[in-house]
């Protein structure tokens, strides 16, 4: 079994999020993807950020009937900033050893991972899937350069730059090795959470941009006004 971890503010969750994450799920044959709303995002401003519990409920209600997608409140239940390293370690500690894990990130976030809390250590803990939008194909070269210069010079590209791995350490107990990095080209979805929040402030409809539970929760709780 293979499970993916996909975190974000989801402020709010929109149809674009679901489209790309389902594409990743199908491409990599993932059994389950955990959508993990952050409580306190350490790398994003908290201005106009809806309460964490509201964002979690929007995700939970939206994926309730989508096979293989589940909402996780692990970062909401944990006190303090929502550091990815802590979330990954939680899933490693609580997931059966027979289950493989994958960290799923967008390309923008990927190139900042070396600045995250113990960011380089993440590459030794869990394989990463990097989502690249159309028009960003050249970033395969940038990914190779980033991995080799900022993470480990052992990384080597393969499969036309869609896969990066490092030689297995000769010592089977060595913890110095790094996990594979995969590139996934995702469809272009012209939707953003910023656009949705702007439309709500202008009292414009957002039904075509978000799942129905998201629209209902935003309306009922007066979010983003």
Residue pairs with C-beta under 8 A, 6 or more apart in sequence:
1 31
1 32
1 98
1 99
1 100
2 28
2 29
2 30
2 31
2 99
2 100
2 101
2 102
3 30
3 31
3 32
3 33
3 34
3 91
3 95
3 99
3 100
3 101
3 102
4 21
4 24
4 25
4 28
4 30
4 32
4 33
4 34
4 101
4 102
4 103
4 104
4 129
5 33
5 34
5 36
5 87
5 88
5 91
5 101
5 102
5 103
5 104
5 126
6 21
6 24
6 33
6 34
6 35
6 36
6 104
7 35
7 36
7 37
7 38
7 75
7 82
7 84
7 87
8 17
8 35
8 36
8 37
8 38
9 37
9 38
9 41
9 44
9 49
9 55
9 193
10 17
10 35
10 37
10 55
10 58
10 59
10 193
11 48
11 49
11 50
11 55
11 193
11 197
12 50
12 55
12 58
12 193
12 196
12 197
12 210
12 214
12 218
12 223
12 224
13 35
13 55
13 58
13 59
13 62
13 210
13 211
13 214
14 191
14 192
14 193
14 196
14 209
14 210
14 211
14 214
15 189
15 191
15 208
15 209
15 210
15 211
16 189
16 190
16 191
16 192
17 35
18 62
18 63
18 66
18 69
18 211
19 187
19 189
20 131
20 186
20 187
20 189
21 33
21 35
21 69
21 104
22 66
22 69
23 184
23 186
23 187
24 30
24 33
24 104
24 129
24 131
24 184
24 186
25 33
25 68
25 69
27 184
28 102
28 129
28 182
28 184
30 68
30 102
31 68
32 68
32 69
32 70
33 68
33 69
33 70
33 104
34 70
34 71
34 72
34 91
35 59
35 63
35 69
35 70
35 71
35 72
36 71
36 72
36 74
36 75
36 87
37 52
37 55
37 56
37 59
37 71
37 73
37 75
37 76
38 52
38 75
38 82
39 52
39 75
39 76
39 78
39 81
39 82
40 46
40 52
40 80
40 81
40 82
41 49
41 81
41 82
42 81
42 82
42 83
42 116
42 117
43 112
43 115
43 116
48 197
48 224
50 223
50 224
52 75
52 76
53 76
54 217
54 221
54 223
56 71
56 73
56 76
57 217
58 211
58 213
58 214
58 217
58 218
59 71
60 71
61 211
61 213
61 214
61 217
62 211
62 213
62 214
63 69
63 70
63 71
64 213
74 87
74 90
74 91
75 82
75 87
78 86
78 90
83 116
83 117
83 118
84 103
84 116
84 117
84 122
85 116
85 117
85 118
85 119
85 121
85 122
85 125
86 117
88 101
88 103
88 122
88 125
88 126
89 125
91 101
92 101
92 125
92 126
95 101
100 127
101 126
101 127
102 126
102 127
102 128
102 129
102 182
103 122
103 126
103 127
103 128
103 129
104 128
104 129
104 131
105 113
105 128
105 129
105 130
105 131
106 130
106 131
107 130
107 131
107 132
107 133
107 136
107 139
107 143
110 128
110 130
110 143
110 146
111 142
111 146
113 119
113 120
113 122
113 123
114 120
114 146
114 150
114 151
116 122
120 150
120 151
122 128
123 147
123 151
123 152
123 178
123 179
123 181
124 175
124 176
124 177
124 178
124 179
125 179
126 179
127 179
127 180
127 181
127 182
128 179
128 180
128 181
128 182
129 181
129 182
129 183
129 184
130 143
130 181
130 182
130 183
130 184
131 184
131 185
131 186
132 139
132 140
132 183
132 184
132 185
132 186
133 185
133 186
133 188
134 185
134 187
134 188
135 188
137 185
140 157
140 160
140 161
140 162
140 183
141 161
143 161
143 164
143 181
143 183
144 155
144 157
144 161
144 164
147 155
147 164
147 181
148 155
151 178
152 166
152 178
154 166
154 167
154 177
154 178
155 164
155 165
155 166
155 178
155 181
156 164
156 165
156 166
156 167
157 163
157 164
158 164
158 165
161 183
162 182
162 183
163 180
163 181
163 182
163 183
164 180
164 181
164 182
164 183
165 180
165 181
166 177
166 178
168 177
169 176
169 177
191 209
195 209
196 206
196 209
196 210
196 224
197 224
199 205
199 206
199 209
200 206
200 218
200 223
200 224
200 225
201 224
201 225
206 215
206 218
207 215
210 218
217 223
218 224
